[in-house]
Amino acid sequence: MKKLFLLIGALAVGIAILFVLKPQQTAPTSPPAVATSSLPVAATSQSPTPAPSGIEPAPAGAFATIRVGEKSYTVSVSPGGTVIDTMRALVSTGDFTYTSREYPGLGTFVDSINGKKGEGGMYWILYINGVSATSGASAAIVSAGDIVEWKYEKGY
């Protein structure tokens, strides 16, 4: 009986040692990916550019307004298109720039618009139709007639 207890104890200690010495498997961490869209893209073909996957082309007359400070832009919107999709389309006009960072699992964070970077507790806050957005720029859907407004405000 004493030998059985010693055998079980030795086995338990051996398993505990193996468990402790086993290398821990951790997921590699990486800094957030940075996506910048500050250079205008010139359209060079006469055929329409295909819409990003999952987004249908804009119906004729489907426009939204993007306001940044005193500037207003009218941009074509596609069914299911997000604020970021609309901003990407606006960059091609050459009169609008922005930089952003992609956070996996969270979405896109807009760092700067038209060269003005969020800093010192001030950030670009997204409003849709006069109401502070409840989702981020990569998730908020833009519909025809919407007014998308970026205000440079003190962060929460």
C-alpha positions as CSV (number, residue, x, y, z in Angstrom):
1,M,0.0,0.0,0.0
2,K,2.9,2.3,0.9
3,K,4.5,1.6,-2.5
4,L,1.2,2.5,-4.3
5,F,1.1,5.9,-2.6
6,L,4.8,6.5,-3.5
7,L,4.1,5.5,-7.1
8,I,1.1,7.8,-7.3
9,G,3.0,10.6,-5.7
10,A,5.9,10.2,-8.0
11,L,3.6,10.1,-11.0
12,A,1.8,13.3,-9.9
13,V,5.2,15.1,-9.4
14,G,6.3,14.0,-12.8
15,I,3.2,15.2,-14.5
16,A,3.4,18.5,-12.6
17,I,7.0,19.0,-13.7
18,L,6.1,18.3,-17.4
19,F,3.2,20.7,-17.2
20,V,5.4,23.5,-15.7
21,L,8.3,22.9,-18.1
22,K,6.1,22.8,-21.2
23,P,6.7,25.9,-23.3
24,Q,3.8,28.3,-23.2
25,Q,2.1,28.8,-26.6
26,T,1.2,32.5,-27.2
27,A,-0.3,34.2,-30.2
28,P,2.2,36.6,-31.7
29,T,1.4,40.2,-31.1
30,S,1.9,42.7,-33.8
31,P,1.4,46.5,-33.9
32,P,-1.8,47.6,-35.7
33,A,-1.6,47.7,-39.4
34,V,-1.4,51.2,-40.8
35,A,-3.4,52.1,-43.9
36,T,-2.9,55.5,-45.5
37,S,-5.0,57.0,-48.2
38,S,-3.5,60.4,-48.6
39,L,-2.5,60.3,-52.3
40,P,-5.2,60.8,-54.9
41,V,-5.8,58.1,-57.4
42,A,-6.4,59.1,-61.0
43,A,-8.9,57.3,-63.1
44,T,-7.2,56.2,-66.3
45,S,-9.8,53.9,-67.9
46,Q,-13.1,54.7,-69.5
47,S,-14.7,51.6,-68.2
48,P,-16.2,51.7,-64.7
49,T,-14.0,50.5,-61.9
50,P,-15.4,47.4,-60.2
51,A,-16.8,48.0,-56.7
52,P,-15.0,46.4,-53.8
53,S,-16.2,42.8,-53.1
54,G,-19.6,42.8,-51.4
55,I,-20.5,46.3,-52.4
56,E,-22.8,47.0,-55.3
57,P,-22.2,50.0,-57.7
58,A,-24.0,53.2,-56.7
59,P,-27.4,53.6,-58.3
60,A,-27.7,56.8,-60.4
61,G,-28.3,59.8,-58.2
62,A,-27.3,58.1,-55.0
63,F,-25.2,60.7,-53.2
64,A,-24.2,61.6,-49.7
65,T,-22.4,64.6,-48.3
66,I,-19.2,64.5,-46.3
67,R,-18.4,67.6,-44.2
68,V,-15.0,68.3,-42.7
69,G,-14.8,71.6,-41.0
70,E,-16.0,74.3,-43.5
71,K,-15.6,72.0,-46.5
72,S,-18.4,69.9,-47.9
73,Y,-18.0,67.1,-50.5
74,T,-20.7,65.3,-52.5
75,V,-19.9,61.7,-53.1
76,S,-21.6,58.8,-54.8
77,V,-22.6,56.0,-52.4
78,S,-23.1,52.3,-52.9
79,P,-25.6,50.1,-51.2
80,G,-23.9,48.6,-48.1
81,G,-21.0,51.0,-48.4
82,T,-19.4,52.2,-45.2
83,V,-18.0,55.6,-44.3
84,I,-14.4,54.4,-45.0
85,D,-15.6,53.1,-48.5
86,T,-17.0,56.6,-49.2
87,M,-13.9,58.3,-48.0
88,R,-11.7,56.1,-50.2
89,A,-13.8,57.1,-53.2
90,L,-13.5,60.8,-52.2
91,V,-9.7,60.6,-52.1
92,S,-9.7,60.1,-55.9
93,T,-11.0,63.7,-56.3
94,G,-7.6,65.0,-55.2
95,D,-9.2,67.5,-52.8
96,F,-9.5,65.1,-49.8
97,T,-7.0,63.1,-47.9
98,Y,-7.0,61.0,-44.7
99,T,-4.8,58.6,-42.8
100,S,-6.1,55.7,-40.8
101,R,-5.0,52.6,-38.8
102,E,-6.7,49.2,-38.9
103,Y,-7.1,47.5,-35.6
104,P,-7.9,43.8,-36.0
105,G,-11.2,43.0,-34.4
106,L,-12.0,46.7,-33.8
107,G,-12.0,48.3,-37.2
108,T,-10.5,51.4,-38.7
109,F,-9.4,54.5,-36.7
110,V,-9.1,57.7,-38.7
111,D,-5.9,59.5,-37.6
112,S,-6.0,62.6,-39.8
113,I,-8.2,64.3,-42.3
114,N,-6.9,66.8,-44.9
115,G,-3.5,66.9,-43.0
116,K,-5.0,67.7,-39.6
117,K,-3.9,65.0,-37.2
118,G,-5.7,64.1,-33.9
119,E,-3.4,65.1,-31.0
120,G,-3.4,66.7,-27.6
121,G,-6.7,65.1,-26.7
122,M,-8.4,66.3,-29.9
123,Y,-9.7,63.7,-32.3
124,W,-11.9,63.4,-35.4
125,I,-15.3,62.4,-34.2
126,L,-17.8,60.9,-36.7
127,Y,-21.4,62.1,-36.9
128,I,-24.0,60.8,-39.3
129,N,-27.1,63.0,-39.9
130,G,-26.2,65.2,-36.9
131,V,-25.9,62.3,-34.4
132,S,-22.6,60.9,-33.0
133,A,-22.0,57.6,-34.7
134,T,-22.6,54.5,-32.6
135,S,-20.1,52.5,-34.7
136,G,-16.8,53.2,-36.3
137,A,-16.0,54.4,-39.8
138,S,-15.4,50.9,-41.1
139,A,-18.8,49.7,-39.9
140,A,-21.1,52.7,-40.2
141,I,-23.2,52.3,-43.4
142,V,-23.8,55.4,-45.6
143,S,-27.1,55.7,-47.5
144,A,-28.1,58.1,-50.2
145,G,-28.9,61.5,-48.7
146,D,-26.9,61.0,-45.5
147,I,-24.7,63.8,-44.1
148,V,-21.5,62.3,-42.8
149,E,-19.6,64.9,-40.7
150,W,-16.2,64.7,-39.1
151,K,-15.8,67.1,-36.3
152,Y,-12.4,67.9,-34.6
153,E,-13.3,67.6,-30.9
154,K,-12.0,66.8,-27.5
155,G,-12.0,63.0,-27.1
156,Y,-14.2,61.3,-24.5
